[in-house]
């Protein structure tokens, strides 16, 4: 079988059915949680101004790749050592978000205005891949962040046009392994930048180190709010819960979402199990769900509306990929370790499907006519301050990992 590049192998068939993209807006948010059982749960939202035709795929061990280069010359050749699962785009065997059988995860996030990949010489071509192929390369060949860092330094990522978008996709990446260690990978000004990501949080532009510095503007944020203060001789009482988070930015810009993602993920009460962690992840990511029409921009004179195409969760301990979509908010899951781990073909699970609404008054539904017994309730007087102290355990530093 002729071993063509990813773009050549799949691009022609896709281009026959896809409209050419201009420059869609994109706003994605990622967080990481650590349940008490030691599991690592990483997840994100994916927003875009157009449908990316994503499906969940399993890429098996032994899957053969040839990297795509700017002039079409075959680039880096490799075979997947590890199987991986996640969400792709345009039918390609690449992952926008997912993890491998060793619990190493990758998330590709839009990075407009900042991403500029490496310059490539003829001598570099055998080690060259396209921006959208970096995740597939790392998940197929690496198992830890240490291995990931070494592998990224060994390849060249070129300014290659993705035919389905008619542009070089500007991206940066978060990699997280089964221990919870994470890095942010960016190509800025043609140079590779690797940052330790102690927060496990990721959004879009500007650069990751800028987002971390920007947190210094929000040191006042605290899950424990004040009940009252005294101003001169006047006592001013709180109007309700949440005063400690007053000033938390609520808009959809990447800097604001980064601050919110840190605030919510680092103050969420720890849960016991990985399953509870997955559910908590989706609850937290509700804060970043964008409906159609709420976030718009003008791209080349055309109005583009960003919206949340899908939200994903990666259980890096149990190797399970969870997702829900714009059309269907039910959480669905693909267990990598129950799938075909070896093979030559990509396995596809459709993300399509409309939301089901269950009618409880349907004729075939059984309705109990007997009210359950109600146990006596003992009333306990408790002050608002005491109640809050029992609920919250204030962290030493809100933005600490």
N, C-alpha and C positions, 0 to 999 in steps of 0.2 A: 504493500500500500504506500502511495506517495505521501511522504511526511511534510505536509505544507504548514506554513505558519498559521497561528490561530486566526488572524485576520483573513488570510486567503482561504482557509478551510471553511469558514462559516460566513464570511462577509457577503459573498455574492448572493446567496439565497436570502439573506436578511435584507439586503439593500433592495431587492425586488418588492418587498412588502412594507418597507419603512419610509416614512417621510424624513427628509433631511432636517436635522435640528439646527436652530440658530445658536443661541447662547442662553439656555434655560437657567433660571435662578435655582438655588439649592440651599437648603438649611437643615442640617442633620445634627443630632445630639446623641452622645454616647456616655454611659456611666458604668461603673463597676461596683458590685456588692459582695460582701463576705459574710454569709450566714455562719452561725455558731458551729455548725458541723464541719467547718473547714473548707467547704466548697467555694468555688469562684464563679460568680454570675456576671457576665458582661453582656450589655445590650445597647441598642441604639434605635433611633428613628431614622427613616430615610425620606427626605423631602425632595421634590423636584418639580419643575414646571411642565413635565411631560411624562407619559408612561414609559418606563424603562423595560417593559415586557419581562419582568423578573419571574423566575420560578425557583423553587428550592431544588438543588442538585446535589448528588453525591459524585465526587470525582474519585475514582478508585485508585488503588496502588497500581503502578505500571502504566498510567495514562501518559502518553507521549506528547510533548510540547516542542514547538520551535518558536522562539521569540520573534516578535514583529519589530522591524526596524523602519526608520523614516523612508528609505529608498526601496523597501521591499526585499532587500537581501536577507536571506535567512539569518536569524540571530542565534541566541543561546539555545542549545538543545538539552532537554532534560526529561527524565521520567519521574513521576511521583513515587516517592518512597513511602509516603503516608497517605491514607485516604482522608478526604475532607468533605464537609457538608456545609451548605450555606445558600445564600440567595445570589443569583447571577443577574446578568442583564443581556438583552438582545439575543438570547439563546447561546451565548458563548460559554465555554468551559472555564470561566473565571468567577471569582467570588467578590461581590461588593462587601459582603459581611459573612463570616462563618468561622469554622474552626476545624482542626484535624484530629485524628485519633489519639494524639498525644496531649490534647487539651490546649494547643496553641491557637489563638484566635487572631484574625485580622479584620480591620474595618477600614474601608476606603471612604474618605470624606472629601467633599468638594472644597477647593482651595483657590478660588478665583482671585486674580490680581497679584498673586504671590508665587504660584508654582511656576518654576522654570527649571526644566530638567537638564541633564548633563549633555555637554557637547561630545559628539561621537566621531572618532576617526575610523579609517578602514581597519586598523588593527584592533579596534574595540568591538567590531561587529560580532565576533563569536561569543562575546560576553554581554550582548545587548538584549534588553527586553523593553516592551512598551509599558507605559504607566499602569494600564489596567491589568497587566500580567504579573506585577510584583507580588500581589497577594497569593496568587496561585503558585508561584515559584516558592515562596517562603513556606506556605502550608504544606506543599508537597515534599519539601526537603528538610525542614527544621522541626525541632521539638521543644526548644526553650528559647528564651529571650537572648541568652548568650549566643546560641547558634544563629539566631535570627540576625543579630548585630553583625556577626562575621560574614554571613551570607550576603547581606545587603551591601556591605563594603566591597564584595567581590564581583558585583555585577554593575552594569551601566544601564540607567533608565533614560531613554531618549525622548526627545520632543517629537513623538509620532502621532499622526492624525488617526483618530478612531473613525472609520468610514461612517458608522451609524450616527455619529454626531457631527461629522464634517468639521472636526476641530481636534486640537490636542487637549484631552480632558485634564483640567487642572485639579490635582488631587494631593492630599497628604494622608498619612496612615497612622492608625494605632494598632500595635501588636501587644497581646496579653497572653501570658502562659498560665499553666495550671496552678502555679504558685501565687498568682496574682501580680507578678512583676510585669511592668508594662513600659513601653517606649513609644514616643511620637517620632515619626519619620517624615521629614520634609525636604523638598528640593527647592532651594531658594537661590536665585541668581546663578543657577547652574551648578550649585554646590550642595552636597548631601549634608543634612543636619539631623542628628539623632539626639533626642532629649529624653531623659528619664521622666516617666510620667507617674509620679507618686500618687496622684489624685485618681487615676483611672477614668478621667473625664476628658471629653473631646468634642469640639464643634468645628467651626470653619475658620475663615480668615478673621484677624491676621495670624501671625505665627504663634506657635504654642507657647513660647517663652513670654510673649507679650501678654497672653491671657493669664498666665501665672502671676506676672507682675501686677496686672490690673486687679487681682484679688486684694491687694493692699488697700484699695479704696473701700473695701467692705468688711473691715475688721470688726465693725460694730454689730454685724449680724449674729443673732443668738436665738436658739429655739425657745429660750426662757424669757418671756417678756415681763416688763414691770407692771405691777398692779396699780401703782400710784406714785406720784412724786410731789414734793412740796416746793412751791415757788413763792418765796417770801412767806406770807401768812396764808397763801391759798394752796389747798390740796387739790391736785388734779388726778382724777381716777381714770384708769384704762377703760376704753369702750368695749373691750372684749379681748379674746385670744389673738395672738399674732403680732403684738407690738414689737417683739424682739426682732422680727424680720422686716420692720418698716424700712423702706429704702431699697428692698430687693427689686432689681429691675424686672419688669414684666413683659417687655416687648420681644420680638422674634429675631433680633439681630444676634449674630454669633457671640459678641462679648457678653450680652445680657443672658443668653442661654447658657453660656459657660458658667457664669456666676450662679445662676439658678441651679444648674446641674450639680455644682459643688455643694451648694447650700442644702439641697434636698437629699442627695445621696449620702452626705456626711452627717446629717442629723436624723435620718430615718432610724427608728428603733430596730436593733438587730433582731433577726428572725432565727428560728432554730434550724431549719432544714433547707436543702437546695430547692425543693419544690416550693416552699414558702418564699425563698429568695427569688425564684422566677416570677411568682405572682406579685411580689413587692416591686420587682423591676418594672413590670408592666404598669403598675399603679403609678410609680414615680414618673415613668415616661409619658403618662397621660398629660403631665404638665407641659409637654412640648409638642403635643399633637396640633397640627395646623389644618384647619378646615379650608376648603377652597374659597378663595376670595379675601381671606384675612391678611395675607401677605403677598403683595403684588409689586412688580417692578417693570420698568420699560427696558427691553432688551432689543437693541437695533430698531428702535421706534415702535416696537410691538409690545403690548401689555402681556406679561407673563404672571400667572398666579401659582405660587408654590403651594403644595399641599403634601400631607403625609401619605406616601404611597403604601408604605408598610413599616411595621415596627418588629424588631427581632430580638431574641434573647438567646444567649449561648451559655449552657451549663457546661463549663469546662472540666468539671469533675466527672460527670456522667455522660458526657459527649452527646448532648441532645440539643437540637436547634429548634427553637420555638418561634412562631411568627403569627401576626395578624395583619390584615390589610385594610385599605380604605373602604373596600366593599364589604368586608366581613370582619367584625371585631372579635369573633371567637378565636381563642388561642389554639393553634394547631402545632404539632410537633413531629419531627423526624429524628429517630434514634439512629445515630451513625453506626453504632456497634451492632445493630440488627440489620443493617443494609449490606449490600454486596461490597466488600472491602477490596476485592481484587477484580480486575477486568480491564478492558480496553475502551469501553464506551461510558459516557456520562449517563447517570440515571437521573431522570427528571420527575419531580413531584409538582403538580400544578398548584400555584398560589391562587388561582381563580376560584370564584364561588361567592354567591350572595349571602348576606346575613340572614339567618333563620330566626324568625320570631315565633316563640311558642305561645299559643293561646291556651290559657289555663281554664277557660270556660268552654272549651271544645267538648262535644258530646262524649268522646271516648275518654275524657279525663275524669278520674275518680276524685270526688270532693268529699272530704270528711265532714259529717254533720255534727260531730261531737267535738266540743271545744276541749282542748287539753286542760288538765288540772293546773290551777295557778297556785303556786306556793306562796305562803305569806311573805311579805317583803318587810324587812326590818329597816327602818329609816335611821340613817346615821348622819349627824350634823358634822359637816366638814367644811373648812374654809377654802376659798378659792386658791389661796397661796399654798396651803398644804396639799391640795389635790394636784396642783401643777408640780410640786416637788416630787410627788410619788410617780408621776408619769415620766418626767424628764430627768435624765442624768446628763448634766451639761458637759460637753466635751472640753478638753483643755484648750483646744484651738479648733475653730470651726473648719478651717481649711486644711488641717492636718490629714494625712492619709489614714 
